[in-house]
Amino acid sequence: MIITIRHQIERTNHKFDVKDPNNLASIEVWAICHEINVKAILVNGKYYETK
């Protein structure tokens, strides 16, 4: 499923293909954070952060 994440500071939209947007795998979180250069993301009201 495709999700869109908006970068809070840059105000840019980024699209990512994930297996389940309600429960991201740690590798998906790492890949998304690495791609948009952030340490944490909020997806569907859930907070995810890289370790």
C-alpha positions as CSV (number, residue, x, y, z in Angstrom):
1,M,0.0,0.0,0.0
2,I,1.3,3.5,-0.8
3,I,1.5,6.0,2.0
4,T,2.4,9.7,1.8
5,I,4.5,11.4,4.4
6,R,4.8,15.2,4.6
7,H,8.1,16.5,5.9
8,Q,7.3,18.8,8.8
9,I,10.0,21.4,8.1
10,E,10.5,21.2,4.4
11,R,6.7,20.8,3.6
12,T,7.5,18.2,0.9
13,N,5.5,15.1,0.3
14,H,7.1,11.7,0.0
15,K,5.4,8.5,-1.1
16,F,6.4,5.0,0.1
17,D,5.2,1.5,-0.6
18,V,4.7,-0.4,2.7
19,K,3.2,-3.7,3.5
20,D,0.8,-2.6,6.3
21,P,0.5,1.2,7.0
22,N,-1.0,0.5,10.4
23,N,2.0,-1.6,11.6
24,L,5.3,-0.6,9.9
25,A,8.2,-3.0,10.0
26,S,11.4,-1.7,11.6
27,I,13.2,-2.0,8.2
28,E,10.4,0.1,6.6
29,V,10.8,2.8,9.3
30,W,14.5,2.8,8.9
31,A,14.3,3.1,5.1
32,I,11.7,5.9,5.3
33,C,13.6,7.9,7.9
34,H,16.9,7.5,6.0
35,E,15.3,8.6,2.7
36,I,13.8,11.8,4.1
37,N,16.6,12.4,6.6
38,V,14.6,12.3,9.9
39,K,14.8,10.3,13.1
40,A,11.1,9.7,13.6
41,I,7.8,9.6,11.7
42,L,4.1,9.7,12.5
43,V,2.0,7.3,10.4
44,N,-1.7,6.9,11.0
45,G,-1.4,8.3,14.5
46,K,1.5,6.0,15.4
47,Y,4.9,7.3,16.3
48,Y,7.9,5.4,14.9
49,E,11.6,6.2,15.5
50,T,14.8,4.8,14.4
51,K,17.0,3.1,16.9
